[in-house]
Amino acid sequence: MAFLAPKPMDQIEDGDLRRLIARCDELGVPDARFGQILAHKPAQAKAALGAIVHSHFEGNVDHRLKEIIRIQLARLAEDAYFASLRSRKALAAGLTEDMIAAGCGDYEDSPLFGDAWKCALAFAEQMVLDAAKVDAAFYDEMKRHFSEAEIMEIGAFIAIHFGVAKATRPLNLGPAACPGR
């Protein structure tokens, strides 16, 4: 049981926030329950949910890769809630549980990924485990596979989603119910 109760949708007065929560639920990441918990503080809820949705569903980096990174980050943060969610867009694009398992495990040796995805997965992992390894040589390798704008997209994505997973873990949300999986 979550330590903070979700605010019932009929008690959320801000129409923009209600629409954003519904959009999150439609996308699958996060689900409505997370938005309803954040809704206790509407301005922050809109900012946080807006950043989550924008970083995850907009941009030029393959959405399947971002979804694997998001789950990798949630697992590194030991957050069962965000680790259990699945983006409906990524699933529709062909993301599989085998790809997720490989991306959260021994991705360096996985035949499922090319060098670009392996580099992005290493970027996310190292930003969490040992950011000092993300040095000039690492960025040079990233530039072989991604534009500078895409590197910034991935970097901002890592910051937002690892931060959210770390902040969510203490709420004790537990695994989410994931329709479509």
MODELLER restraints for C-alpha pairs under 7 A, 6 or more apart:
rsr = mdl.restraints
at = mdl.atoms
rsr.add(forms.Gaussian(group=physical.xy_distance, feature=features.Distance(at['CA:1:A'], at['CA:172:A']), mean=6.63, stdev=0.5))
rsr.add(forms.Gaussian(group=physical.xy_distance, feature=features.Distance(at['CA:1:A'], at['CA:173:A']), mean=6.39, stdev=0.5))
rsr.add(forms.Gaussian(group=physical.xy_distance, feature=features.Distance(at['CA:2:A'], at['CA:171:A']), mean=5.82, stdev=0.5))
rsr.add(forms.Gaussian(group=physical.xy_distance, feature=features.Distance(at['CA:2:A'], at['CA:172:A']), mean=4.85, stdev=0.5))
rsr.add(forms.Gaussian(group=physical.xy_distance, feature=features.Distance(at['CA:2:A'], at['CA:173:A']), mean=4.59, stdev=0.5))
rsr.add(forms.Gaussian(group=physical.xy_distance, feature=features.Distance(at['CA:3:A'], at['CA:171:A']), mean=5.42, stdev=0.5))
rsr.add(forms.Gaussian(group=physical.xy_distance, feature=features.Distance(at['CA:3:A'], at['CA:172:A']), mean=6.07, stdev=0.5))
rsr.add(forms.Gaussian(group=physical.xy_distance, feature=features.Distance(at['CA:4:A'], at['CA:37:A']), mean=6.57, stdev=0.5))
rsr.add(forms.Gaussian(group=physical.xy_distance, feature=features.Distance(at['CA:4:A'], at['CA:171:A']), mean=6.76, stdev=0.5))
rsr.add(forms.Gaussian(group=physical.xy_distance, feature=features.Distance(at['CA:5:A'], at['CA:37:A']), mean=6.16, stdev=0.5))
rsr.add(forms.Gaussian(group=physical.xy_distance, feature=features.Distance(at['CA:6:A'], at['CA:33:A']), mean=5.91, stdev=0.5))
rsr.add(forms.Gaussian(group=physical.xy_distance, feature=features.Distance(at['CA:6:A'], at['CA:36:A']), mean=4.65, stdev=0.5))
rsr.add(forms.Gaussian(group=physical.xy_distance, feature=features.Distance(at['CA:6:A'], at['CA:37:A']), mean=4.18, stdev=0.5))
rsr.add(forms.Gaussian(group=physical.xy_distance, feature=features.Distance(at['CA:7:A'], at['CA:36:A']), mean=4.93, stdev=0.5))
rsr.add(forms.Gaussian(group=physical.xy_distance, feature=features.Distance(at['CA:7:A'], at['CA:37:A']), mean=5.85, stdev=0.5))
rsr.add(forms.Gaussian(group=physical.xy_distance, feature=features.Distance(at['CA:7:A'], at['CA:39:A']), mean=6.41, stdev=0.5))
rsr.add(forms.Gaussian(group=physical.xy_distance, feature=features.Distance(at['CA:7:A'], at['CA:40:A']), mean=6.62, stdev=0.5))
rsr.add(forms.Gaussian(group=physical.xy_distance, feature=features.Distance(at['CA:8:A'], at['CA:36:A']), mean=6.85, stdev=0.5))
rsr.add(forms.Gaussian(group=physical.xy_distance, feature=features.Distance(at['CA:12:A'], at['CA:18:A']), mean=6.66, stdev=0.5))
rsr.add(forms.Gaussian(group=physical.xy_distance, feature=features.Distance(at['CA:12:A'], at['CA:39:A']), mean=6.99, stdev=0.5))
rsr.add(forms.Gaussian(group=physical.xy_distance, feature=features.Distance(at['CA:17:A'], at['CA:46:A']), mean=5.88, stdev=0.5))
rsr.add(forms.Gaussian(group=physical.xy_distance, feature=features.Distance(at['CA:21:A'], at['CA:32:A']), mean=5.49, stdev=0.5))
rsr.add(forms.Gaussian(group=physical.xy_distance, feature=features.Distance(at['CA:21:A'], at['CA:35:A']), mean=5.40, stdev=0.5))
rsr.add(forms.Gaussian(group=physical.xy_distance, feature=features.Distance(at['CA:22:A'], at['CA:32:A']), mean=6.53, stdev=0.5))
rsr.add(forms.Gaussian(group=physical.xy_distance, feature=features.Distance(at['CA:24:A'], at['CA:30:A']), mean=5.52, stdev=0.5))
rsr.add(forms.Gaussian(group=physical.xy_distance, feature=features.Distance(at['CA:24:A'], at['CA:31:A']), mean=5.75, stdev=0.5))
rsr.add(forms.Gaussian(group=physical.xy_distance, feature=features.Distance(at['CA:24:A'], at['CA:32:A']), mean=6.48, stdev=0.5))
rsr.add(forms.Gaussian(group=physical.xy_distance, feature=features.Distance(at['CA:25:A'], at['CA:31:A']), mean=4.32, stdev=0.5))
rsr.add(forms.Gaussian(group=physical.xy_distance, feature=features.Distance(at['CA:25:A'], at['CA:32:A']), mean=4.93, stdev=0.5))
rsr.add(forms.Gaussian(group=physical.xy_distance, feature=features.Distance(at['CA:27:A'], at['CA:87:A']), mean=5.96, stdev=0.5))
rsr.add(forms.Gaussian(group=physical.xy_distance, feature=features.Distance(at['CA:27:A'], at['CA:88:A']), mean=5.69, stdev=0.5))
rsr.add(forms.Gaussian(group=physical.xy_distance, feature=features.Distance(at['CA:27:A'], at['CA:89:A']), mean=6.82, stdev=0.5))
rsr.add(forms.Gaussian(group=physical.xy_distance, feature=features.Distance(at['CA:28:A'], at['CA:85:A']), mean=6.73, stdev=0.5))
rsr.add(forms.Gaussian(group=physical.xy_distance, feature=features.Distance(at['CA:28:A'], at['CA:86:A']), mean=5.99, stdev=0.5))
rsr.add(forms.Gaussian(group=physical.xy_distance, feature=features.Distance(at['CA:28:A'], at['CA:87:A']), mean=4.86, stdev=0.5))
rsr.add(forms.Gaussian(group=physical.xy_distance, feature=features.Distance(at['CA:28:A'], at['CA:88:A']), mean=5.70, stdev=0.5))
rsr.add(forms.Gaussian(group=physical.xy_distance, feature=features.Distance(at['CA:29:A'], at['CA:85:A']), mean=6.16, stdev=0.5))
rsr.add(forms.Gaussian(group=physical.xy_distance, feature=features.Distance(at['CA:29:A'], at['CA:86:A']), mean=6.46, stdev=0.5))
rsr.add(forms.Gaussian(group=physical.xy_distance, feature=features.Distance(at['CA:29:A'], at['CA:87:A']), mean=5.56, stdev=0.5))
rsr.add(forms.Gaussian(group=physical.xy_distance, feature=features.Distance(at['CA:35:A'], at['CA:45:A']), mean=6.83, stdev=0.5))
rsr.add(forms.Gaussian(group=physical.xy_distance, feature=features.Distance(at['CA:38:A'], at['CA:45:A']), mean=4.92, stdev=0.5))
rsr.add(forms.Gaussian(group=physical.xy_distance, feature=features.Distance(at['CA:39:A'], at['CA:45:A']), mean=5.50, stdev=0.5))
rsr.add(forms.Gaussian(group=physical.xy_distance, feature=features.Distance(at['CA:52:A'], at['CA:160:A']), mean=6.93, stdev=0.5))
rsr.add(forms.Gaussian(group=physical.xy_distance, feature=features.Distance(at['CA:55:A'], at['CA:157:A']), mean=5.57, stdev=0.5))
rsr.add(forms.Gaussian(group=physical.xy_distance, feature=features.Distance(at['CA:56:A'], at['CA:66:A']), mean=6.77, stdev=0.5))
rsr.add(forms.Gaussian(group=physical.xy_distance, feature=features.Distance(at['CA:56:A'], at['CA:157:A']), mean=6.97, stdev=0.5))
rsr.add(forms.Gaussian(group=physical.xy_distance, feature=features.Distance(at['CA:57:A'], at['CA:63:A']), mean=6.93, stdev=0.5))
rsr.add(forms.Gaussian(group=physical.xy_distance, feature=features.Distance(at['CA:60:A'], at['CA:150:A']), mean=6.64, stdev=0.5))
rsr.add(forms.Gaussian(group=physical.xy_distance, feature=features.Distance(at['CA:61:A'], at['CA:150:A']), mean=6.25, stdev=0.5))
rsr.add(forms.Gaussian(group=physical.xy_distance, feature=features.Distance(at['CA:63:A'], at['CA:90:A']), mean=5.92, stdev=0.5))
rsr.add(forms.Gaussian(group=physical.xy_distance, feature=features.Distance(at['CA:64:A'], at['CA:90:A']), mean=4.91, stdev=0.5))
rsr.add(forms.Gaussian(group=physical.xy_distance, feature=features.Distance(at['CA:64:A'], at['CA:95:A']), mean=5.82, stdev=0.5))
rsr.add(forms.Gaussian(group=physical.xy_distance, feature=features.Distance(at['CA:65:A'], at['CA:117:A']), mean=6.83, stdev=0.5))
rsr.add(forms.Gaussian(group=physical.xy_distance, feature=features.Distance(at['CA:67:A'], at['CA:87:A']), mean=6.92, stdev=0.5))
rsr.add(forms.Gaussian(group=physical.xy_distance, feature=features.Distance(at['CA:67:A'], at['CA:90:A']), mean=6.72, stdev=0.5))
rsr.add(forms.Gaussian(group=physical.xy_distance, feature=features.Distance(at['CA:68:A'], at['CA:100:A']), mean=5.46, stdev=0.5))
rsr.add(forms.Gaussian(group=physical.xy_distance, feature=features.Distance(at['CA:68:A'], at['CA:103:A']), mean=6.08, stdev=0.5))
rsr.add(forms.Gaussian(group=physical.xy_distance, feature=features.Distance(at['CA:69:A'], at['CA:121:A']), mean=6.28, stdev=0.5))
rsr.add(forms.Gaussian(group=physical.xy_distance, feature=features.Distance(at['CA:69:A'], at['CA:124:A']), mean=6.65, stdev=0.5))
rsr.add(forms.Gaussian(group=physical.xy_distance, feature=features.Distance(at['CA:70:A'], at['CA:161:A']), mean=6.19, stdev=0.5))
rsr.add(forms.Gaussian(group=physical.xy_distance, feature=features.Distance(at['CA:71:A'], at['CA:82:A']), mean=6.85, stdev=0.5))
rsr.add(forms.Gaussian(group=physical.xy_distance, feature=features.Distance(at['CA:71:A'], at['CA:83:A']), mean=4.94, stdev=0.5))
rsr.add(forms.Gaussian(group=physical.xy_distance, feature=features.Distance(at['CA:72:A'], at['CA:103:A']), mean=6.99, stdev=0.5))
rsr.add(forms.Gaussian(group=physical.xy_distance, feature=features.Distance(at['CA:72:A'], at['CA:104:A']), mean=4.98, stdev=0.5))
rsr.add(forms.Gaussian(group=physical.xy_distance, feature=features.Distance(at['CA:73:A'], at['CA:162:A']), mean=5.41, stdev=0.5))
rsr.add(forms.Gaussian(group=physical.xy_distance, feature=features.Distance(at['CA:74:A'], at['CA:82:A']), mean=5.67, stdev=0.5))
rsr.add(forms.Gaussian(group=physical.xy_distance, feature=features.Distance(at['CA:74:A'], at['CA:83:A']), mean=4.99, stdev=0.5))
rsr.add(forms.Gaussian(group=physical.xy_distance, feature=features.Distance(at['CA:74:A'], at['CA:162:A']), mean=6.50, stdev=0.5))
rsr.add(forms.Gaussian(group=physical.xy_distance, feature=features.Distance(at['CA:74:A'], at['CA:165:A']), mean=5.31, stdev=0.5))
rsr.add(forms.Gaussian(group=physical.xy_distance, feature=features.Distance(at['CA:75:A'], at['CA:83:A']), mean=5.73, stdev=0.5))
rsr.add(forms.Gaussian(group=physical.xy_distance, feature=features.Distance(at['CA:77:A'], at['CA:165:A']), mean=6.06, stdev=0.5))
rsr.add(forms.Gaussian(group=physical.xy_distance, feature=features.Distance(at['CA:77:A'], at['CA:166:A']), mean=5.50, stdev=0.5))
rsr.add(forms.Gaussian(group=physical.xy_distance, feature=features.Distance(at['CA:78:A'], at['CA:169:A']), mean=6.93, stdev=0.5))
rsr.add(forms.Gaussian(group=physical.xy_distance, feature=features.Distance(at['CA:79:A'], at['CA:165:A']), mean=5.79, stdev=0.5))
rsr.add(forms.Gaussian(group=physical.xy_distance, feature=features.Distance(at['CA:79:A'], at['CA:166:A']), mean=6.98, stdev=0.5))
rsr.add(forms.Gaussian(group=physical.xy_distance, feature=features.Distance(at['CA:79:A'], at['CA:168:A']), mean=6.92, stdev=0.5))
rsr.add(forms.Gaussian(group=physical.xy_distance, feature=features.Distance(at['CA:79:A'], at['CA:169:A']), mean=4.72, stdev=0.5))
rsr.add(forms.Gaussian(group=physical.xy_distance, feature=features.Distance(at['CA:80:A'], at['CA:174:A']), mean=5.40, stdev=0.5))
rsr.add(forms.Gaussian(group=physical.xy_distance, feature=features.Distance(at['CA:80:A'], at['CA:175:A']), mean=5.04, stdev=0.5))
rsr.add(forms.Gaussian(group=physical.xy_distance, feature=features.Distance(at['CA:81:A'], at['CA:173:A']), mean=5.85, stdev=0.5))
rsr.add(forms.Gaussian(group=physical.xy_distance, feature=features.Distance(at['CA:81:A'], at['CA:174:A']), mean=5.00, stdev=0.5))
rsr.add(forms.Gaussian(group=physical.xy_distance, feature=features.Distance(at['CA:81:A'], at['CA:175:A']), mean=4.26, stdev=0.5))
rsr.add(forms.Gaussian(group=physical.xy_distance, feature=features.Distance(at['CA:81:A'], at['CA:176:A']), mean=5.43, stdev=0.5))
rsr.add(forms.Gaussian(group=physical.xy_distance, feature=features.Distance(at['CA:82:A'], at['CA:165:A']), mean=6.38, stdev=0.5))
rsr.add(forms.Gaussian(group=physical.xy_distance, feature=features.Distance(at['CA:84:A'], at['CA:175:A']), mean=5.45, stdev=0.5))
rsr.add(forms.Gaussian(group=physical.xy_distance, feature=features.Distance(at['CA:84:A'], at['CA:176:A']), mean=5.87, stdev=0.5))
rsr.add(forms.Gaussian(group=physical.xy_distance, feature=features.Distance(at['CA:85:A'], at['CA:176:A']), mean=6.18, stdev=0.5))
rsr.add(forms.Gaussian(group=physical.xy_distance, feature=features.Distance(at['CA:85:A'], at['CA:178:A']), mean=6.05, stdev=0.5))
rsr.add(forms.Gaussian(group=physical.xy_distance, feature=features.Distance(at['CA:86:A'], at['CA:178:A']), mean=6.84, stdev=0.5))
rsr.add(forms.Gaussian(group=physical.xy_distance, feature=features.Distance(at['CA:99:A'], at['CA:112:A']), mean=6.76, stdev=0.5))
rsr.add(forms.Gaussian(group=physical.xy_distance, feature=features.Distance(at['CA:102:A'], at['CA:110:A']), mean=6.42, stdev=0.5))
rsr.add(forms.Gaussian(group=physical.xy_distance, feature=features.Distance(at['CA:103:A'], at['CA:121:A']), mean=6.94, stdev=0.5))
rsr.add(forms.Gaussian(group=physical.xy_distance, feature=features.Distance(at['CA:107:A'], at['CA:118:A']), mean=6.33, stdev=0.5))
rsr.add(forms.Gaussian(group=physical.xy_distance, feature=features.Distance(at['CA:108:A'], at['CA:118:A']), mean=5.93, stdev=0.5))
rsr.add(forms.Gaussian(group=physical.xy_distance, feature=features.Distance(at['CA:116:A'], at['CA:145:A']), mean=5.14, stdev=0.5))
rsr.add(forms.Gaussian(group=physical.xy_distance, feature=features.Distance(at['CA:119:A'], at['CA:142:A']), mean=6.47, stdev=0.5))
rsr.add(forms.Gaussian(group=physical.xy_distance, feature=features.Distance(at['CA:124:A'], at['CA:158:A']), mean=6.12, stdev=0.5))
rsr.add(forms.Gaussian(group=physical.xy_distance, feature=features.Distance(at['CA:126:A'], at['CA:133:A']), mean=6.55, stdev=0.5))
rsr.add(forms.Gaussian(group=physical.xy_distance, feature=features.Distance(at['CA:126:A'], at['CA:134:A']), mean=6.69, stdev=0.5))
rsr.add(forms.Gaussian(group=physical.xy_distance, feature=features.Distance(at['CA:127:A'], at['CA:134:A']), mean=6.92, stdev=0.5))
